[in-house]
Amino acid sequence: MKQILLVSLLFTLLITEAISFSSNDEGNNSGLLINEDEEVEVVEKYDISQPLQLKRGVYKLNDENNFDYQLNRLINWDGGDIEDVKKIADRIKTSDDWKRELVALGDKAMSERRIGNAIAYYRMSEFFMYDGDPDKKKYYMKATNLFYKYYSGFFEGENPRIERYEVPFENVKLPVMHVKPTNESKGVILVHGGNDSYFEEFLFSLLYLQEKGFEVYLFEGPGQGGVIRLQGMHFTHEWEKPVKAILDFFKLDNITIIGISLGGYLAPRAAAFDKRITKVVAWSVFPGFQDIVIGQQNPLLQMAFHLLMKIHAKPIINFIFNMKAKKEPIIDWGLKHGMYAYEADDAYGYAKKLELYELEPIADKITQDVLIVGASEDHFINYHLIGKEIDMLTNVKSLTFRLFTEKEEAQNHCNVGNGKLTLDTICNWISFTNGQQ
């Protein structure tokens, strides 16, 4: 008992950093996942004939790491304007601030007929809203409706550049975007996001992979995008199940799977159970969720946490995290959102759910070529965990690790600062392992 109390006291005293559990990862779809009754005025549509541009740059915008990262994501992945974001970035201290400022930016962009920017601001405005806030669904749907109207040129016509499908899975339908290259295909890629991802934000990455010569299927699974927001299906660690539904539906074989952020666990997990997957790209170091969550803390704190979990110190765990949540708004949001997304009743229950997201129990079943992509200044994932992950992957055909750095403007989570470089690296790796180089 004395040992337990001592460790508990030590753990409480050592917590000086915010521990956030957020990632800071059947026919034509005519709108089953989108409320088409909501009228959205769109004055103009995106010119699909213009060359693709993948944004590049890392900006210091906010003193809080997660807010800062999500603002960078807003600019580089979601279509925000750097000058707009600079004006409001330092006003954001809480989730309420985030909501207010992003919605206001969206309204301003709409009034100025900057539809692409408005989509980005409305979509990301809901990111830090608390689950249960009616505005969360409202602005998600507003952004999504705008997206499919503004970018409709990609989806319309007899032979659209992007085909949309809905794949039955249990009691929901998984949305899918599909593209084919104009020339001979270099291979088939299946792409998915991770924690808190929206697959619409990968639109230009999808099109870029198409231009590089690949046939690509991009999908949302349980816990992601509209699957959780509109259909109510929460995360599952058994990612091989939704992946199987996709592969079966489209009769796919010999594919490369790319999992982004939390997808760095989910994609290898699927590959362990489905050998139709021949190559795996883990677009984040991710040996296990608990390791990721506390990986940025000092070793003594990590040891204390694992010991408390091992002895099932539920009251102590709940007390510590609830105490931190009261003091730091970003932790309060992260804890409550994580409990919702992973269907946990309290902090301890959430931590127990995260134990399911571990590679070690199934790592020996991964026998494919594997590429792991890391970032040198990832605020969420300590890239030094790569050693632990490499040690787990004892039966892979080949293993490549690529660390992106500040000099490449790709040092942040999922290399948001330089997506083009990351995608080029992935494409080159696929070609190399295929013997095409």
SULPEBEL-V864974 format. One line per field, one symbol per residue. ss: DSSP state (h for helix, s for strand, l for the rest). burial: + if it has 24 or more other C-alpha atoms within 12 Angstrom, else -. A space follows every 50 residues. Layout:
# SULPEBEL-V864974
ss = ???
burial = ???
This chain:
# SULPEBEL-V864974
ss = lhhhhhhhhhhhhhlllllllllllllsllllllllllllllllllllll lllllsllllllllhhhhhhhhhhhhlllllhhhhhhhhhhlllhhhhhh hhhhhhhhhhhlllhhhhhhhhhhhllllllllhhhhhhhhhhhhhhhhh lhhhllllllllsssssssllssssssssllllllllsssssllllllhh hhhhhhhhhhhlllssssslllllhhhhhllllllllllhhhhhhhhhhh llllssssssllhhhhhhhhhhhlllsssssssllllshhhhhhllllhh hhhhhhhhhhlllhhhhhhhhhhhhhhlhhhhhhhhhhhhhlllllhhhh hhhhlllsllllhhhlllssssssslllllllhhhhhhhhhhlllllsss sssslhhhllllhhhllshhhhhhhhhhhhhhhllll
burial = ------++--++--+-+++++++++---+--++++----+-+---+---- ---++++++-++-+++++++++++++++++++-+++-++--+++++++++ +++++++-++---++++++++++++++++++---++++++++++++++++ ++-++-----+++++++++--++++++++++----+++++++++++++++ +++++++++++++++++++++++++++++++++++++++++++++++--+ -+-++++++++++++++++++++++++++++++++++++++++++++--- ++-++++++---++-+++-+++-++---+++++++++++++++--+++++ ++++++++++-++--+++++++++++++++++++++--++-++--+-+++ +++++---+++++++++++++++-+++-++--+----
